[in-house]
Amino acid sequence: MSYSFNEETGIEDGRTLDLEMLREDLMAELQAINQYQEHIDTLEDEEAIRVLEHIRDDEKEHVAELVKVIRMLDPVQAEKFTKEIL
């Protein structure tokens, strides 16, 4: 598939939908992390806590992977990660 560059958005046309889906996936992963952490904080069984901590950490890896792909597909977003804020 070939893409043409959209100067207004800084994104190659055709990748907009890809980015939208990836960002939705990113939001879902972050929500999952929060939910697992809430459960970890309230559980009493150590084995259940250990399992959920492992799953939560896997979700954090998914976040990192998604961010890497988003940065690759969206140069404007990539620039924001390199810009010093604060």
N, C-alpha and C positions, 0 to 999 in steps of 0.2 A: 504494500500500500504506500502510495506517495502522499506526502503532506506539503501544503503550501504555507508559507509563513504569514501570520496575521500581525501586522505591525501595531495595531491598536492594542491587542492583548499581550503581545510578546510570545504568543503560543502558536505552534503550528496548527493550522486548521485541521480538523479531524481528530485532534487529541483532546479537545474540550470535553467531550463525553467521557473519554478515558479518565481524565482528571476528576470529573464529577463523581464517577463511580469509585475511584480510588479514595477520594476525600470522604465519601460516605462510608467506605470500609474503615478508614482511619477513625472516624467518629465512633463506629460500632466497637472497634478495638478498645478505644479509650473508655467507653461506657462499660465494657466488659471488665476492664481493669478495676474501675471504681466499684462495680458490683461484687467482684471477687473479694476486694479489700473489705467492703462492708461485711461480707459473710465471715471472712477471716477474723475480723474484729469482734464478732458476736459468738462465734463457735467456741465450744469448750473442748471438743474431742481433738486431741493432738494429731492424730492420723488424718482426720478430715482437714485440719488446718494446713498440715504439710502438703497434702494433695492440692488444695486450692492455691497455696503459695506457688507451687510449681506451675499450675495452670496460669495464674496471674503473670508469672515471669515469662511464660511463653507468649502471652498476649503483648507484653512489653517488647518482645523481640519482633512481633508482627508490626507493631507501631514503627519501630526503627526501619524495618524493611519497606513499609509503605511510604514513609517519609523519604527514603532514598529514591524510590521510583518517582514520587511526585516531584522531587527536586530535579531529577533527570529530565522530566517531561515539561516542566514549567520553569524557564530561566528566571522569571521575575520572582517566583517563590524561592528559588535557589539563592538569589541575591539577598533576600530578606534574612536567610539563615546566616549569611556571612556578615551582615551589617551589625555593627555593635549598637545595641539598644540599651538605654539607661544611662 
